[in-house]
Amino acid sequence: MRTAPGVTFTRLPQGGAVLVNGTTLAMTECGEPEAALIEHLLTRGMPAPGAAADAVPPAAALRHLGEQLVESGWLLDDRRP
């Protein structure tokens, strides 16, 4: 996974993070739990199908958030053609 063109992911000092699209000036802020999931997606990608349900962070939560961020244009899934 990677950020979409023009999008920057920035961790905030007080916790959480922001995603900013420098082209459209759209911005979204997230709390620490979501920021940790996004950071995991950006550094390790989406979990493989059949990943352990008890993995940390949970594979289902990673997949769900990853799909939402791809659909809304914040992230790109490198596995998609």
Backbone as a chain_set.jsonl record, in Angstrom:
{"seq": "MRTAPGVTFTRLPQGGAVLVNGTTLAMTECGEPEAALIEHLLTRGMPAPGAAADAVPPAAALRHLGEQLVESGWLLDDRRP", "coords": {"N": [[0.852, -1.166, 0.0], [0.381, 2.271, -0.603], [0.512, 5.871, -0.348], [-1.872, 7.806, -2.168], [-1.303, 9.686, -5.238], [-0.113, 12.91, -4.478], [-0.958, 12.825, -1.856], [-0.263, 13.047, 1.598], [0.819, 11.457, 4.542], [0.83, 12.161, 7.894], [2.065, 11.819, 11.108], [0.836, 12.981, 14.228], [2.081, 14.973, 16.949], [0.665, 14.841, 19.379], [-0.633, 12.485, 19.186], [-2.406, 10.313, 16.953], [-3.096, 11.133, 13.488], [-2.837, 12.835, 10.298], [-4.176, 12.827, 7.022], [-3.409, 14.396, 4.097], [-4.381, 15.84, 1.086], [-2.519, 17.342, -1.194], [-3.195, 18.362, -3.659], [-5.994, 18.704, -3.873], [-6.497, 19.863, -1.483], [-7.911, 18.546, 0.428], [-8.5, 17.114, 3.652], [-8.116, 14.754, 6.251], [-8.502, 13.724, 9.562], [-7.34, 11.418, 11.98], [-7.704, 9.275, 14.838], [-5.442, 7.828, 17.287], [-5.65, 4.917, 17.252], [-6.514, 4.365, 14.565], [-4.482, 5.668, 13.161], [-2.272, 4.086, 13.786], [-3.014, 1.739, 12.467], [-3.049, 2.655, 9.785], [-0.363, 3.354, 9.469], [0.752, 0.821, 9.712], [-0.374, -0.393, 7.429], [0.894, 1.121, 5.433], [3.575, 0.484, 5.817], [3.73, -2.306, 5.861], [1.747, -3.325, 4.244], [-1.369, -4.784, 3.021], [-2.898, -7.42, 4.881], [-2.321, -10.872, 4.17], [-4.676, -13.001, 2.468], [-6.472, -15.133, 4.604], [-4.958, -14.626, 6.8], [-3.958, -14.827, 10.214], [-6.585, -14.619, 12.518], [-6.216, -13.658, 15.044], [-4.097, -11.961, 14.897], [-1.891, -9.167, 15.526], [-1.745, -5.897, 14.516], [-5.322, -6.627, 14.238], [-6.183, -8.59, 11.423], [-8.636, -8.324, 10.069], [-9.466, -5.733, 10.764], [-7.419, -4.233, 9.588], [-7.807, -4.885, 6.858], [-10.412, -3.856, 6.465], [-10.157, -1.044, 7.029], [-8.13, -0.437, 5.178], [-9.417, -0.988, 2.701], [-11.455, 0.938, 2.808], [-9.917, 3.316, 2.74], [-8.675, 3.098, 0.256], [-10.902, 3.089, -1.469], [-11.844, 5.665, -0.963], [-9.865, 7.186, -2.013], [-7.502, 7.896, -0.683], [-5.401, 6.088, -0.277], [-3.41, 3.78, -2.253], [-3.669, 0.534, -3.518], [-1.128, -1.583, -4.014], [-1.378, -4.093, -5.008], [-3.434, -4.155, -6.781], [-4.317, -4.093, -10.259]], "CA": [[0.0, 0.0, 0.0], [1.09, 3.551, -0.603], [-0.416, 6.995, -0.446], [-2.248, 8.192, -3.52], [-0.538, 10.854, -5.68], [-0.457, 14.167, -3.831], [-1.405, 12.609, -0.476], [0.776, 12.924, 2.615], [0.396, 10.925, 5.838], [1.672, 12.773, 8.921], [1.736, 11.533, 12.501], [0.743, 14.184, 15.046], [2.799, 14.796, 18.208], [-0.236, 14.512, 20.481], [-1.26, 11.211, 18.848], [-3.227, 10.368, 15.754], [-2.424, 11.493, 12.246], [-3.648, 13.458, 9.263], [-3.924, 12.581, 5.606], [-3.668, 15.646, 3.383], [-4.205, 15.806, -0.357], [-1.978, 18.641, -1.57], [-3.802, 18.821, -4.9], [-7.368, 19.155, -3.644], [-6.495, 20.446, -0.143], [-8.752, 17.753, 1.333], [-7.774, 16.653, 4.822], [-8.861, 13.943, 7.209], [-7.738, 13.466, 10.781], [-7.745, 10.174, 12.623], [-7.168, 9.044, 16.169], [-4.266, 6.963, 17.392], [-5.845, 3.539, 16.772], [-6.538, 4.354, 13.103], [-3.148, 6.07, 12.698], [-1.406, 2.904, 13.891], [-3.393, 0.833, 11.384], [-2.589, 3.235, 8.517], [1.094, 3.207, 9.438], [0.994, -0.596, 9.438], [-0.694, -0.623, 6.013], [1.909, 1.751, 4.585], [4.882, -0.156, 5.97], [3.681, -3.76, 5.65], [0.723, -3.682, 3.27], [-2.579, -5.489, 3.449], [-2.623, -8.793, 5.314], [-2.629, -11.91, 3.186], [-5.926, -13.73, 2.738], [-6.276, -16.229, 5.53], [-4.078, -14.236, 7.902], [-4.481, -15.216, 11.528], [-7.61, -13.718, 13.049], [-5.747, -13.075, 16.301], [-2.883, -11.181, 14.642], [-1.89, -7.805, 16.065], [-3.168, -5.561, 14.629], [-6.226, -7.614, 13.634], [-6.211, -8.591, 9.964], [-9.934, -7.825, 9.605], [-9.46, -4.272, 10.91], [-6.526, -3.702, 8.55], [-8.477, -5.001, 5.555], [-11.558, -2.943, 6.423], [-9.675, 0.335, 6.898], [-7.423, -0.328, 3.911], [-10.397, -0.908, 1.621], [-12.111, 2.247, 2.894], [-8.991, 4.367, 2.311], [-8.485, 2.956, -1.192], [-12.144, 3.539, -2.109], [-11.996, 7.116, -0.833], [-8.8, 7.855, -2.757], [-6.345, 8.282, 0.126], [-4.321, 5.114, -0.473], [-3.443, 2.915, -3.43], [-3.306, -0.86, -3.223], [-0.15, -2.009, -5.013], [-1.746, -5.413, -5.55], [-4.458, -3.979, -7.826], [-3.716, -3.737, -11.571]], "C": [[0.9, 1.23, 0.0], [0.061, 4.666, -0.674], [-0.697, 7.289, -1.908], [-1.409, 9.411, -3.939], [-1.04, 12.134, -5.012], [-0.86, 14.052, -2.375], [-0.198, 12.415, 0.443], [0.15, 12.412, 3.909], [1.359, 11.478, 6.88], [1.159, 12.396, 10.302], [1.743, 12.841, 13.28], [1.413, 13.946, 16.399], [1.902, 14.402, 19.382], [-0.953, 13.184, 20.265], [-2.174, 11.377, 17.655], [-2.399, 10.786, 14.552], [-3.388, 12.256, 11.347], [-3.211, 12.931, 7.91], [-4.318, 13.862, 4.898], [-3.416, 15.421, 1.902], [-3.774, 17.199, -0.791], [-2.574, 19.195, -2.845], [-5.18, 19.417, -4.653], [-7.525, 19.908, -2.324], [-7.483, 19.754, 0.798], [-7.892, 17.258, 2.483], [-8.694, 15.781, 5.658], [-7.943, 13.644, 8.378], [-8.236, 12.17, 11.393], [-7.077, 10.061, 13.985], [-6.013, 8.061, 16.145], [-4.516, 5.538, 16.915], [-5.829, 3.439, 15.242], [-5.175, 4.722, 12.533], [-2.191, 4.884, 12.734], [-1.723, 1.908, 12.782], [-2.899, 1.351, 10.034], [-1.082, 3.077, 8.39], [1.473, 1.758, 9.124], [0.725, -0.904, 7.964], [0.391, -0.061, 5.098], [3.266, 1.061, 4.681], [4.875, -1.648, 5.639], [2.642, -4.215, 4.65], [-0.467, -4.386, 3.892], [-2.2, -6.892, 3.896], [-3.027, -9.782, 4.224], [-3.969, -12.546, 3.511], [-5.626, -14.921, 3.65], [-5.318, -15.901, 6.66], [-4.755, -14.548, 9.223], [-5.445, -14.168, 12.067], [-7.151, -13.029, 14.326], [-4.447, -12.289, 16.129], [-3.022, -9.792, 15.255], [-1.133, -6.93, 15.087], [-4.045, -6.574, 13.895], [-6.313, -7.467, 12.116], [-7.519, -8.009, 9.428], [-9.995, -6.304, 9.692], [-8.572, -3.623, 9.864], [-7.195, -3.733, 7.175], [-9.6, -3.976, 5.413], [-11.094, -1.497, 6.215], [-8.95, 0.533, 5.575], [-8.364, -0.186, 2.732], [-11.107, 0.444, 1.624], [-11.2, 3.361, 2.367], [-8.68, 4.293, 0.816], [-9.715, 3.486, -1.921], [-12.316, 5.048, -2.046], [-10.844, 7.895, -1.45], [-7.587, 8.284, -1.96], [-5.149, 7.375, -0.086], [-4.495, 4.358, -1.778], [-2.987, 1.527, -2.999], [-2.383, -1.323, -4.336], [-0.491, -3.342, -5.638], [-2.763, -5.288, -6.678], [-3.783, -3.59, -9.131], [-3.926, -2.292, -11.933]], "O": [[2.012, 1.221, 0.527], [-1.102, 4.442, -1.013], [0.143, 7.049, -2.775], [-0.86, 10.099, -3.078], [-2.241, 12.404, -4.986], [-1.085, 15.067, -1.716], [0.755, 11.714, 0.105], [-0.914, 12.874, 4.32], [2.57, 11.287, 6.768], [-0.007, 12.615, 10.634], [2.569, 13.715, 13.017], [1.328, 12.846, 16.945], [2.349, 13.697, 20.287], [-1.793, 12.798, 21.077], [-2.661, 12.476, 17.387], [-1.169, 10.792, 14.593], [-4.591, 12.313, 11.602], [-2.039, 12.63, 7.685], [-5.431, 14.359, 5.074], [-2.38, 14.885, 1.507], [-4.574, 18.134, -0.761], [-2.468, 20.396, -3.095], [-5.501, 20.494, -5.156], [-8.564, 20.519, -2.075], [-7.849, 20.305, 1.836], [-6.698, 17.01, 2.313], [-9.894, 16.037, 5.76], [-6.761, 13.35, 8.203], [-9.427, 11.863, 11.329], [-6.036, 10.664, 14.245], [-5.657, 7.529, 15.093], [-3.662, 4.983, 16.224], [-5.204, 2.535, 14.686], [-4.753, 4.151, 11.527], [-1.392, 4.699, 11.816], [-0.815, 1.298, 12.217], [-2.387, 0.577, 9.225], [-0.579, 2.71, 7.328], [2.405, 1.506, 8.36], [1.512, -1.601, 7.324], [0.764, -0.691, 4.108], [4.026, 1.059, 3.713], [5.884, -2.194, 5.191], [2.648, -5.377, 4.242], [-0.558, -4.558, 5.108], [-1.275, -7.489, 3.345], [-3.962, -9.541, 3.46], [-4.361, -12.627, 4.675], [-4.631, -15.621, 3.466], [-4.905, -16.793, 7.402], [-5.981, -14.532, 9.327], [-5.145, -12.975, 12.068], [-7.632, -11.946, 14.66], [-3.773, -11.986, 17.113], [-4.131, -9.305, 15.473], [0.043, -7.196, 14.839], [-3.561, -7.299, 13.026], [-6.492, -6.367, 11.594], [-7.509, -7.278, 8.437], [-10.521, -5.655, 8.788], [-8.923, -2.582, 9.309], [-7.161, -2.756, 6.428], [-9.727, -3.314, 4.383], [-11.588, -0.809, 5.322], [-9.132, 1.557, 4.917], [-8.137, 0.646, 1.854], [-11.335, 1.03, 0.566], [-11.651, 4.243, 1.637], [-8.446, 5.322, 0.183], [-9.59, 4.245, -2.882], [-12.869, 5.65, -2.966], [-10.839, 9.126, -1.419], [-6.717, 8.972, -2.495], [-4.008, 7.836, -0.077], [-5.591, 4.303, -2.336], [-2.046, 1.375, -2.22], [-2.81, -1.444, -5.484], [0.047, -3.691, -6.689], [-2.935, -6.227, -7.456], [-2.799, -2.851, -9.13], [-3.484, -1.851, -12.994]]}, "num_chains": 1, "name": "protein.A"}
